[in-house]
Amino acid sequence: STEMCKNQEGHWEAPLPFKNNRKQLPNNIAQAKDRARMLETSLRKNEKKKEHFFTFMNNLLQKGFAEVAPPIQESTERWYLPIFGVYHPRKPSQIRVVFDASARHQGTSLNQILLPGPNLTNDLLGVLMRFRQGQIAVTADIQQMFYAFHVKESHRDYLRFLWYEDNDINKDLIEYRMTVHVFGNTTSPAVATYALRRTVDDSDQDVKQFVNNQFYVDDGLLSMDSAQEAVDLVKRTQRDLQTKGGLKLHKIASNCVDVMKQFTNEELTKELQSLNFTEEYLPFHQSLGLSWDLNKIGRASCRERV
């Protein structure tokens, strides 16, 4: 925690927390090449998957979450992360590329030499129970939360990977490295949650309480007694997360139409962006694995001036 700091762009930056007296990592470039060849075979057989994969990687590179790796001396310790793609059951057109920090080479892996850190994740049952306390409920999500937190530059060579030059499958594989903490690293949840809470250290008490107690990793669940209170708290939380840490709170949903009307279409969760709130039946919303009927409590009970 003492090495976590803000970088010049205003983002939190943290080292990879290595274990004391850890073993030296072997050079696993051969393993990375084998896995890259297997991935290419899979992608060339599935045009849709290939398109989704390259779209994801393009976004990664365009946003600076990964960079072309600089030359490295042969004797310098480094690690190559094999990559693979997974689909969410409810999002068949959207792939998530996982950087496989658990992949072993010569009996060791990156995750084996990293400290997992304390378990800072809030109790799921507690988050859900508190979510049911008030009449007006709101959910929100932090955009690409792990990628919002940068890795100390001297540690980025432990996050090298092989990918195609210019994101073109017909060009050679070259070395890239991640600049941010990755989904798949055992340390990432603790780093992200700690940095998220540090971001609101000097915020209003209710913003701190929301962020510290009502987030389950990147999902925030909130309930209040009035629409006005809910909108006010979410907007202040959005502002503080953005200005103090470069974090975007979006994908907002509520059982109160008057709450959702106070946010732009782009801020709402995808299934609500095209709805006419005054006429259409609200869809079921998935939150932390549960289906939530947004029409419950709904329209009539939250009519008030916001």
Residue pairs with C-beta under 8 A, 6 or more apart in sequence:
1 194
3 14
3 15
3 152
4 12
4 13
4 14
4 191
4 194
4 195
4 198
5 12
5 13
6 12
6 13
7 13
7 150
9 246
10 244
10 245
10 246
11 148
11 149
11 150
11 245
11 246
12 148
12 149
12 150
12 195
12 198
12 199
12 245
13 149
13 150
13 151
13 152
14 149
14 150
14 151
14 152
14 181
14 191
14 195
15 151
15 152
15 154
15 155
16 114
16 151
16 152
16 155
16 158
16 159
16 185
16 187
17 114
17 115
17 117
17 187
17 191
18 113
18 114
18 115
19 113
19 114
19 115
22 113
23 108
23 113
24 77
25 77
25 78
25 79
25 108
25 110
25 113
25 158
26 105
26 106
26 108
27 78
28 79
28 80
28 103
28 105
28 106
29 80
31 80
31 82
31 103
31 105
32 80
32 81
32 82
32 160
32 161
32 162
33 162
33 173
35 82
35 83
35 84
35 100
35 103
36 82
36 83
36 162
36 163
36 173
39 83
39 84
40 169
42 49
43 49
43 50
43 53
43 169
44 50
44 169
49 85
49 95
50 169
52 85
52 93
52 94
52 95
53 85
53 95
53 97
54 167
54 169
56 85
56 95
56 96
56 97
57 66
57 97
57 163
57 167
58 167
60 66
60 97
61 67
61 167
61 176
63 147
64 179
65 144
65 147
65 178
65 179
65 180
66 161
66 163
66 176
66 177
66 178
66 179
67 176
67 177
67 179
68 174
68 175
68 176
69 156
69 157
69 160
69 174
69 175
69 176
69 177
72 78
72 157
76 157
77 157
77 158
78 157
78 158
78 160
79 110
79 157
79 158
79 159
79 160
80 160
80 161
80 162
80 175
81 99
81 100
81 101
81 103
81 110
81 159
81 160
81 161
81 178
81 182
81 184
82 99
82 100
82 103
82 161
83 97
83 98
83 99
83 100
83 161
83 163
84 97
84 98
84 100
85 95
85 96
85 97
85 98
86 95
86 96
86 98
87 94
87 95
87 96
88 94
88 96
90 286
96 183
98 183
98 184
99 159
99 161
99 178
99 182
99 183
99 184
99 185
100 184
101 109
101 110
101 111
101 114
101 182
101 184
101 185
101 186
102 109
102 110
102 111
102 184
102 186
103 109
104 112
110 158
110 185
111 185
111 186
114 185
114 186
114 187
115 187
116 186
116 187
116 190
117 187
117 189
117 190
117 191
117 194
118 190
119 190
120 189
120 190
120 193
120 194
120 197
121 189
121 193
121 216
121 217
122 213
122 214
122 215
122 216
124 216
124 288
126 213
127 213
127 214
127 215
127 216
127 221
127 288
128 221
128 288
128 290
130 213
130 214
130 221
130 223
131 137
131 214
131 221
131 222
131 223
132 223
133 223
134 223
134 224
134 225
134 230
135 223
135 224
135 225
135 226
135 297
135 301
135 302
136 223
136 224
136 225
136 226
136 227
136 229
136 230
136 254
136 255
136 256
136 259
136 297
136 302
137 221
137 222
137 223
137 254
137 255
137 256
137 292
137 297
138 221
138 222
138 223
138 224
138 230
138 234
138 252
138 253
138 254
138 256
138 259
139 219
139 220
139 221
139 222
139 251
139 252
139 253
139 254
139 269
139 285
139 287
139 292
140 219
140 220
140 222
140 234
140 249
140 250
140 251
140 252
140 253
141 218
141 219
141 220
141 249
141 250
141 251
141 269
142 148
142 196
142 215
142 218
142 220
142 241
142 247
142 248
142 249
143 247
143 248
143 249
143 250
143 251
145 192
145 196
145 217
145 218
145 247
146 180
146 181
146 182
146 183
146 188
146 192
147 180
147 181
147 182
148 180
148 192
148 195
148 245
148 246
148 247
149 180
149 181
149 191
149 192
149 195
150 179
150 180
150 181
151 159
151 178
151 179
151 180
151 181
156 177
156 178
156 179
157 177
159 177
159 178
159 182
160 175
160 176
160 177
161 175
161 176
161 177
161 178
162 173
162 174
162 175
162 176
163 173
163 174
163 176
164 170
164 171
164 172
164 173
164 174
165 171
165 172
165 173
165 174
181 187
181 188
181 191
181 192
182 188
189 217
192 217
192 218
193 215
193 217
195 245
196 211
196 215
196 241
196 245
196 247
197 208
197 211
197 212
198 245
199 211
199 240
199 241
199 244
199 245
199 247
200 207
200 208
200 211
200 212
200 237
200 240
200 241
200 244
201 208
203 211
203 236
203 237
203 240
203 244
204 236
206 233
207 233
207 236
207 237
207 240
210 220
210 222
210 233
210 237
211 220
211 237
211 241
214 220
214 221
214 222
215 221
216 288
219 287
219 288
220 237
220 249
221 287
221 288
222 230
222 233
222 234
223 230
224 230
224 233
226 304
227 256
227 258
227 259
227 302
227 304
227 306
228 304
228 305
228 306
230 254
230 256
230 259
231 259
231 262
231 306
234 249
234 252
234 259
234 263
235 262
237 249
238 248
238 249
238 267
241 247
241 248
241 249
242 248
242 249
250 266
250 267
250 268
251 267
251 268
251 269
251 270
252 260
252 263
252 267
252 268
252 269
253 260
253 268
253 269
253 272
253 285
253 287
253 292
253 294
254 260
254 294
255 282
255 292
255 294
255 295
255 296
255 297
255 298
255 302
256 297
256 298
256 299
256 301
256 302
257 277
257 278
257 282
257 298
257 299
257 302
258 302
258 303
258 304
258 306
259 302
259 306
260 268
260 272
260 277
261 277
261 306
262 306
265 273
266 273
269 285
271 283
271 285
272 282
272 283
275 282
275 283
281 295
282 293
282 294
282 295
282 298
283 294
284 291
284 292
284 293
284 294
285 291
285 292
285 294
286 292
